[in-house]
Amino acid sequence: MKKFIFLFVLLLILFATGYVYWFYYNAYSDGSRDGLLIKCSRKGNIFKTYEGEMIQPGLRSVQGGSINTNNFYFSVTDIALADSLDKVSSKTVKVHYIQYRKSLPWRGDNYNGRNQENGQYIVDRIISVSDTPVNTGL
């Protein structure tokens, strides 16, 4: 009986560890996005995180048949990178991001329903900055 309980607890711990790793620490995707950076701010009640928003080229449809701008919402975990993004506000910026399936509160906000794909987007570096405005489709 002790062996059965030990194996059950061991399997339960392995399952919980695998679940946490898969959904919270294993990157789902990464890539780059460019657009007009309109906001980079520090916010939060308990965990203060840096959050940003950029308008990407084109429009997208949302539920209900209306058309909305194609905004990209993201979080930044590096303070120096957040300061750099704050300095290039209102410019066309190309950033590299990592997308996780689920969010952790100390890593930033979860923008499910606001971005085209669910998940937590973490910007980890700036690829390029340009003064020329991107065509937002408006």
N, C-alpha and C positions, 0 to 999 in steps of 0.2 A: 504494500500500500504506500509506503514511503517513497518507493521508486516511482510509482505512478504520479504522486503529488509533485515530486521533484521534476519529472519530465514535463508535467503540465505547466508548472510555474516557469520552467526554462523556455518552453515554447511560447508562452504568453509574453515573456520578456523579449524574446527574439522578434515576435510579431510587432510588439509596440515599438521596438527600436527600428525595425524596418519601415514601419508606417511613418514615424517621425522623420527619418532620413529621407524617404521618398517624397513626401509632400512638403517638407519645410526646408531641407538643405540641398537636395538634388536639383540642379538647375533644369528647368523644362526647356528653355530656349535662350538664345542670346542673339544679338544682332545690333543693327544701328538704325536710328531714325533721325530725320532732320526736319526742322521746322522753325517757326518763329517762337523763341522763348518769351513767354509773357509773364511767368511768375516763378520765383524760387524763394520759399519762405520757411522759417522754422516754426513748427507748431506741435502741439500735443499736450495732454493733461499730465500724464505721468512720464511717458517717454517722449522727450523732445526730439523730433526728427525733422529733416529737411525735405520738403515736398516741392515739386515743380510741375509746371504745365507748359506745353507748347502746342501751337496750332500747326498741323501738318497740311501739305497741299491736298486739295480736293475736298469733297463733301461726303458725308455718309448718312444713310437713312437710319432713323431710330424707330422704335416701336410706335405705332399709331400713324405711320405714313409721313411723318414730318421729316424735314432735312435739317441736319445739324452740321456744324463745322467738325472736322476730324481732329479732335484734341487728343493729346497723349499726356497722361498723368503718370508721374513717376516719383520715386523716393531716392534720396541720396544719403549714403551712410558715412561718407568721408567729408569732414568739415572743410578741408582745403578745397575740395572739388565743389562743394556748395558755395563757398565764397567766390570761386572762379565763375560759376554759373550766375551768381548774383551780379557780377561785374559785366557780363555779356547779355544782360536782359535787354529785350527789344531788338535783338539781332538774330540772324539765321544761324542756328547751331546744329551740328551733327554730333550725336552722342551715341556711345555704345551702352547697351543695357543687358541685364540678365533677368530672365523671368522665372519666378518660382511659382509652383502650383498654389500654395497657400501662404498666408502672410504671418510674420512674427511681429508683435507690437513694437519691439525695439529696433526693427529694421525699417519701419515706415508704415504708411497707410495702405490699405487694401482697396483698390479702385475697381472692384468687380462691378460690372454694370456701367461704368463710365468709359473704360477702354473697350476696344473692339473684342479683345480676348480677356477672359478672366485670369487672375493671377496678380502677383506682386512684381512690379517692375522696379529694378534697382539700377540706376545709372552709375557706372563705375569709371567712366572717363569721357573727356571731350575729344572728339576726332577733329573737328574743324569749326571755325567761326568765320562768318562772312557778314559784311554790312549790307549786301544786296538782299532785298526782301524775297522770300519764297512766295510763289503764286499760291495763295490759299483758296482760290476758287470763288472768292466773294466778289 
